[in-house]
Amino acid sequence: MSDAVSTDLDLNRLPTDQDLARLQFTTLLYYLHGTNPDNGLVRDKTASDSPASIAAIGMALATLPVVVERGVIIREFAAKIARKRLRFLMECPQGAEPDASGYKGFFYHFLDIETGRRVLDCELSTIDTAFLLAGALTVATYFDKNTPDEAEIRWLAHGLYERTDWTWACDGEPTLTHGWIPEKGFIPYRWRGYDEGLLLYFLGLGSPTHPLEPESYTAYTATYDWKTIYGRDLLYSGPLFTHQLSHMWVDFRGIRDAFMRKHDSDYFQNSRQATFVQQEYAIRNPMNHIGYGRYCWGFTACDGPGWAKREVGGTECEFFDYVARGAPYGPDDGTVAPWVVIASLPFAPEIVIPTVRNFARMNLGMTRLYGFKPSFNQSFEITESPIGWWVSPYHFGIDQGPVVLMIENYRTGLLWNIMRDCVPLVTGLCRAGFSGGWLSAKSENV
């Protein structure tokens, strides 16, 4: 099968809604092609030996309303996909033994794609479980008809969510740990300060069975770092994905917690500021990386050319593998991630759309199977490559979801509108102290 999906993109104009729709479709094909049909598990990346990723499974679930509304799969069949995936996860073994699928309702980061059991001696991941549960709650809210399949989706999704023991994952302190390893115990790192953990706390606070206390959110925000960067005031976090992943499910426009009220902002506006900071960093290009500029930026957690040192333009440069790159304080090795630019589309379309056009001219796969390659580095020369520099050989399941979901939120607000009716999420936002905007009317029913 050829990987060419379409070749009729005019690279001399800005991407239109039709172009974005095509990119969205080719990107979500990852979840249709990369899913084990026997159990619904989704592989972490396109490598043939890749295990399943819990976060990718959650994002695949969250894209199901998109494939229904966009006419890719009829609702009845999408519901069966969701039901099979959730049923298998519910039946996966939970326990303290190291070869289980999870413990205390949380799941291991990577699972065997056939058996659903832990692989690679990986950690029980609180954040990856949060993305799984957010996807489960998405389909539970969207599939609201009184059919056997849709009723079972709701029962399974809420069962997975309600058995998750958020208080256990705090290990006796207010904030949540990053996870747990059966051979060693809790990981000695905690979710503190602004990052993608924002979603984690909303889900924990909204639990009807093992809820976090509001003090946990206060402790999470206590180490927030408000900065002025390039003349822009914002709550700082370097990698751009940290300003996006919670936003796939939560419409932060006009709703504020205590911290944002104090700074007369909201998390949506903050992500807009962070997007412009990333562009400005690329324009200034303090490390003189090749290719950076007004329409070539996007620094985040992504694949890289590997651990190496090379001389580039007379200067020794250090390169990395998969790390969380950030701006403006690094790390930065010249690696750019197109997917993370697209995921900022709702925040700053005026700079995202022309950047997407520039990427489209760079032979990075915009119109091909799975869409843009997730990362590239023009400073890392590869003479045998047809384009002369490093491009990631894989696509990753956790990079595909933000592209699909944030394009949809930009086009229609679909995920945001669905999740406004998700009671656990609304409850979590209210218990975290959010108010205003669309939440005012919803909170009356919580």
N, C-alpha and C positions, 0 to 999 in steps of 0.2 A: 504494500500500500504506500503510495506517495505521501510525503508529509506536506506537500503543497496544498493549502486550503484555498487560497485566493492570491492572485498576483495583479489585481487591477487597482491597487492603491496609487493615486497620483501623489508623488512625493514632493511636488512643488506647491502644494496647498496645505492648509491646516487640516488635521483630522476632523471629519464631520461626525455627526451622530451615527451615521451608517458605518463609518470606519471604527468608531468605538464599539459598536455592536458586533462587528466582525472580530475585533480583538477580544472582546468579552467571550464570544463563542469559542474561538480557537483556544483560549486560555482554559475555559471550563472543561474542554475535552479531556484534560488531564484526569479529572475525577471520573469521567466515563470510561476512559481507557485504562486507568491505573487502579481500578477497583477489582478485588477478588469477587467474582459473582457468587461464590459459594457462601460468603459471610459478610460482604460489604466493607471489609477492611481496605484501606487505601495506602498504597506504598509511599514511603517518605520521599523518594526521588526516582528518577527514571533509570537508575542503574538496575541491571537485571536481578541482582541479588538483594535488592533493598527490602528491609522489613517494613511493616506498617507503622505509620506515625499517628499517635493519638490526636495531635493537633490538626493534622491533615484530614483525619476522619471528621472532626468537628466542623472544619471549614467546608468539607464536601457536603455535610448535612445542611449547612447554612445556605449553600448554593441551590438547593432543591427548589425553593420558591422561585428563584430566578429562572431555572430551566422550565418550570411550569408556566410562569407568566410570559416568558419569551417564546413559548411554543416548541421547545426542544423535546420535551417529554410530556405526555398527557398526565394530568393530575393523578389519576388512578394508579398509573405505573410508578410515578415518583413516590407516591405514598407507600407502595410495596417496597421500593428501594429503602426508604427510611425505616420501615418496619423491620425488614430483614437485618439491617445494620444495627438497630437498637436492640433487637431481640438477641442477636449474637453477643453483643457487649454485655447485656444483662446476664446472660448465661455463662460468661467467662468466669473462671475461678478467682475469687477474692480470698486472700489469706496471707499470713505472715511468711509462708514458704517462698523461697527465692524464685521458683518457676511459675508462680501464679501470674495472673494478668494484672492484678492490683491488690490494694489493701485499704480498708476503711473507706471504700467508695472511690478512692483515687486510682488512677491507672499509671502503669509504667510508660515512660516516654516512647519506647519502641516495642512492638509486639511482633511475634512471628506471624506472617501474613496468612498462614494456613491454620495454625492452631490458636492464635490469639494469646499466646503465652509470652512472658518476658524474654527478651533477647539482649545480647551485647552487654550484659551486666549493668544495664542502665538504671537510672533512678526512677523512683515513684515521683512523678512530676506534678506539682500543684498547678503551675501555669498551663501546662499542656492539657491537663484534665479540665481546667477552666474553659479552654477553647472547645474541647469536646462537649462539655455541658452547655455552653452557649449555643453550639450548633443543635444539640438535642432540644433545648428550649425553643429554638427558632422553629423547628418543624412541629413541636408540640403546640405552638401558638398559631402557626399558619394552617396546619391541617386540623380544622375545627369542625368538620362535618360529622354527622352521626352515622358513619359507615363503620363496619368492623375494623378495617385497616386503620382508618384515621383515629378511631377510639383507642386502638391498641398503641398507636404511636404516642398518644398523650399519656397513656398509662405507663409505658416503658420509659419515656423521657423523664417524667416526673419521678419514677422509681429510681432511675440512675442518679438524678439530682438529689433526691431527698435522703439517699443512703450515704452521701458524702459527708464525712465527719470533719468539718472545718475546724472545730475546736481542738481535735486531736492534732491537726497539722500545725497548730500554733506552738506545740510543745511547751506549754506553760507560760508563754509570754504573749503580749498583745498582738504582735505581728505574725504573719504567716511565714513558715519556712519555705525554702525553695523545693523541699521534698525530703524523701526518705530512701535509704538503701538498706535492704534486709540484712546485709552482712555487716553494716556499720552503724545504722541508726539514722537520725535526722541529719540532713545536710547543714553545715554551719553557716548558712547564709539566709538572709531574710528579705522579704519584700518590703523595702522601705524606700521612700523617695519616689518621685514621679517616674513611671515607666509603664510597660504594658500590664503590670500588676493591678492597675486600676480596676479592670474588669474582674479580677480575682476577688477583690474585696466586695464589689457589688453582689456577686453571686453568693459569697459567704454570708454577707449581712442579710440577704433575702431568704435564706434557708428557713423553712418551717420546722426543721427537725434538729439541726445542729448549728444554729446561727452563731456568727461572730457577734461580739458586742460592739456598739458604736465606737468604743474606745480604741478598737483595733484600727479603724480608719483614721482616727485622730493620730495614732502612733505612726501610721503609714505616711501621713502628710507632714509630720513634724520635721522631717528632714528634707522637705522640698527646697529647691535651690532657685530662687528668682534672680534673674540676671538681666543686664542690658548688653546686648550683643549687636554690633553694627547699627546702633541707634534704635534697636527694637527691644522692648521689654517683654520678657516671657519667662515662663516656668521651664527651666532648662532640662533637657535630656538630649544627649548627643546623637544616637542612632535615630533615623527618621521613623523607623517602624514603631518605636515606642510612642510616637504621637499619633498612631493610626489604628493599631489593632483593636483597642477598646472601642474606637469610633466606628468599627464595622457594624456594631450592634447598637450603640448608644448615640442618639442624636443630641449632642451637647449644646446645640444652638439655643442660647437664651436661658439655660439652666445653670445654676451655680451652687457650689458648696461654699463653706466659710472662707476657704483660702481664696477662691476666685472672687467672691464678693469683696474681700479686702483689697484686691488688686484691680477691681472694676474690669474684669475680663471673664471669659469662660473657656472651657477646654477646646472648643471649636476654634475660637479666635487664636488661642495659644498655638494650635497646630498650624494655623495659617502663618503665624509669625515664624514658627520653626521651619516651615517650608521655604520661606523667603531667606532665612538665615543660611540654609543649605545652598541656595542658589548664589547668594552673595559670597559665601566661602569659595565656591567654584570660580567665580569671577575673579576674586583676589588671588586664588591659587598660590598660597604662600609656599608650598613645597615644589612648585613648578612641574606638576604632573602633566603629562601629554594629554591633550583633548579637553581638559576642564574649561568651562566657560558658561556663558549665560544660558545656553541650552544643552549643557552636558554636566549634570550633577545628579546626586542621589546616593547618600552615604548611610549605610545601615548594616545590620547583621546579614552577611551573605557569603557565598563561596568566593574564594580568591585563588590566585595563581599558585600559591604554595609558599612554604617557608623558605625564603631565599634572599640573598643580597646580590644586587647587580649595580653596575654603573650605568646611569641614565643621564645623558647630557653632561658628562663630566662630574656627576655627583653620585655617591653611593646611596642606593635606595634599598630599604628593607621591605620585603613583600610577605604577605600573610596568607594563610589558608582560610578556613571558615571562622571569622571573628566578627564582633560587633563594631563596625566602623562608625565614626561619628564626625560631626562638624559643630563648632570649629576647632575643638580640642583633640580630635583624633580618637582612635588611631586612623591613619590615612595612608594608604599605599598606592593610590591611583585607581582603585577599584570602584566602579560605578554600577548601581543596580537599577535598571529601568523599571522593574516592578514597583519599587518603592516610590518612584516619581508618580506613576499612575495612581497609586493608592492615595496620593495627596490631591487628586482631581477635585473632590468636593471643596477643599480648602482654598486652593489657589489656581483655578482653571486658566487664568490669564498667563501663567508661566508654565504650567504643566503641559498644556496642549501644544505650544510650539516646541517644547522639549521632546514630546512624543514624536513630533514630525521629524526632528533632528535624528532621534534614535532610529526612526523608520528608514532613514537614508543610509544607515550604517551597517546594513546586512546583519541585523541581530534577530531576525525571524518574526517580525511583527505579524506578517500575514501567513505564517506557517504553523504547523501543528504545535499546540501548546502556547503559541504566542512568543513574545520576547524571551530570549535567553535571559536568565536571571541576573547575570553580572558579567562585566568585561573590564579589561585593563589595558589601555593603549600604551602605558609605560612599560609593559612587560612584553617585549618583542618575542615573537615565535616565527622564525623564518619559514618553517614549513607550512604555516597556516595560510590559507588563501587570502586572508585580510591582514596578516602580518603581526597580529597581537593576540593576547589571550582572551578567550571567551569561555565561560563555563560550559562544560560538556553535558551538564545535566539540567533538568528542571526539578524544582522542589515543590512538594505539595503545600507547604506553608507559605510559599510565595504566590501561588496561583489564586488562592482564596481572596487576598486583599485586592487583587486586580479585578476579579469578577464582582465582588461585593461593593467595592467603592465606585466602580463605574456605574453600577446599578443605583447606588445611593445618589450619585451625581445626576443620573438621568431621571430617576423617579422617586428616590427616597424609600424604595420598597422595604429594605431591611429595617430601616429606622422606624417606618410606620408599623411594621409587624411587631417589633419589640416594644413599642409603646403600650401594647396590650399584654405584654408578658409580665404577669403579676410578680414573680420572684425578682425580676430585674427592677421593676418600679419600686417594690418594697426595699430592695437594697439601696437604690438611689436615695430614697426618702430617709432611711436609717443612717445614711452617710451624711445627711444634712443638706442634700440638694433641694432646691425650690425654684419656682419661677417658670416662665414659658409654658410649654406643653405639659410639664409635670404637675403644674398646679391643679389642673382638672383631674388628672389621673390619680393624684395622691389622695383625693377625697374618697376614693373607693378602696384604698389600702387599709 
